[in-house]
Amino acid sequence: MDVSTELLRTLTAVVDYGTFDRAAEALHITPSAVSQRMKALEQQAGRVLVLRSKPIETTGAGRVLLRLARQVALLESEVLDELSTEGGGGRPSIPLVVNADSLATWVLPALATLTDVSFDITLDDQDHTLDRLRDGTAMGAITSDPVPVQGCTVSRLGQMTYRPAASPEFVERWLSTGFDGAALGRAPLLVFDRKDVLQDRYLAGRGVAEHPPRHYVPASTEFVRAAVLGLGWGMLPDLQAASLIAEGRLVALDDAGTIDVPLYWQQWSLESSTLARVAATLARAAAETLN
């Protein structure tokens, strides 16, 4: 294959924007031109690259080329920057996938120091972020999996500690007789989303077989706020809950029942100065923040 960067940019736009029409707007061409470019790329590849659904979905072959497209775009921006006599010739964009608790605590301040890089951040549970690396959505991911995805490198960042906590009012209403199996079987709990298993891991460790009522609160800051407001108890990261516990706005329910979630940085094996800077910045921030 002799694939032009124009065709690769078109594939990236189609995937990122979800439709041919929106990709056309982003590329400042007509939807017909987008369709023609995609047809040409698929003819070169000899297979279907995207499913014409809403939003667009990539096939296995499409994910392979999408990964190439993102690599080419990153390296191209770095070369343009080096060739520019005044600097700023190309502003690289790094797509990352990050778990919500990391994003809400230590990741954003770290990324903010990289003022010459643009970030396309996708949120996902730390146990599921690797799918984003495999399908080409992300170049780097914060994950709980130490096994590198094919074509990626991995390094340990540290771990986040979670502990069960609730508001004093919630404790008085639901747990006045103690934080035991009977209470855990009936007290409402907080769950981030359907991928969040921390609360169920804790219940299983306590031998609780019941399925207590639960509130789904799919945002990190609001999850902690829901606990403060007394909606339920939940496994809260120390990075967010420690100060609230010290202030008396939350109560630690079981100091011996913490769960440590290890975090790893996985990134594409690509000789990119930008990606290396992102990795080094996150590693420093993790060393200063995580256990």
Secondary structure, DSSP 8 states (H G I E B T S, - for coil): ----HHHHHHHHHHHHHSSHHHHHHHHTS-HHHHHHHHHHHHHHHTS--EE-SSS-EE-HHHHHHHHHHHHHHHHHHHHHHHH-TTS-S---EEEEEE-HHHIIIIIHHHHTT-TT-EEEEEE--TTTTHHHHHTTS-SEEEES--S--TTEEEEEEEEEEEEEEE-HHHHHHH-TT-SSHHHHTTS-EEESSTT--HHHHHHHHTT--S---EEE--SHHHHHHHHHTTS-BEEEEHHHHHHHHHHTSSEES-TT--EEEEEEEEEE----HHHHHHHHHHHHHHHHH--
